[in-house]
Amino acid sequence: MRCVVCTASFPGEGRCPSCGYDNGAEGAREPRAILAAREEFRARTLAHAPETRVTRKDKLVPWLGLLLGLALLVFWLRACGSVF
């Protein structure tokens, strides 16, 4: 079975071992109950590891490093190309 809250797969039905949501309970498939459980699960898991969120800066730093390396390579090729 796949949990509707954390999308973890587990055998059988019932309580999810990852988030603890009871998928077999009455009213477990209602959208409001699922959204509330998802928000509670996110708040509980990110409270222990807030550094796991990926920021825009975290996404841009590798690309900026690549651009800096490319600029240094072009500069080096131009500087050493005139010597030979």
N, C-alpha and C positions, 0 to 999 in steps of 0.2 A: 504494500500500500504506500501511497505517496501522501505525505502530510500536506494539508492545505495552508499551513502557517509558514513552515520553514522549508518546505519542498524536499525534506529528507525521505528516503525510501527505507521501509522497514517491513519485515514479514508480519502477516496477520493484520488484524484491525485493533483499534483501541487507542491507548495513550501512546503518543509519539515519544520515543526515547531521547530525542534531541531537544525538543522544546517543551514537552510535557502536555501538549494539547490533546484532549480526548476527542478523537475524530469520530468515535462511535456514539457519542452522547447525543441526547435529544437537542435539536437546535444548533448542532455543531456546524451545519452547512449554511447557516444564515450569514449573509454578507457582513452585517454589523458585528457579529460575534467573531468572524474571521479577521476583520480589520482591527478590532480591538486586541485580539490575541497577537496579531503581527506587530502592532505598535508596542505592546507589552514585552514581547520577545526581543524586539530591537533595542528597546530601552534597557532591558536586563543584560543583554549580551554586550552592548557597547559601553555600558557603565563600567564593565570590568576591563575593557580594552578600547578606550576612545581613540588611541593612536592608529587603530585599524582603518579609520576612514581615510579615503584617498582624496586629497585636496587637488585643486587646479595646479598648484605649484609642484606637487609630486608628479603630475603628468607632464609638465613642461620642462622640468630639469634635465631629463635625458636628451630631449630634443635640442635644448640649448647647448648642452655639452657636445652633441654631434655637430652642430653648426660651428661652434668654437673650434673644434678639431679640424673641420673642413677649411675654415678660414686660415688656420695656422698652416695647413698643408699647402694651400694656394700661395700664401705668403712665402713659405720656404721654397716652393718650386720656382717662384719668380725671382727670389733672391739668389738662389743657387744656379738658376738657369742662365743668368747673365755672365757668370764666371766662366762657364765652359763655352 
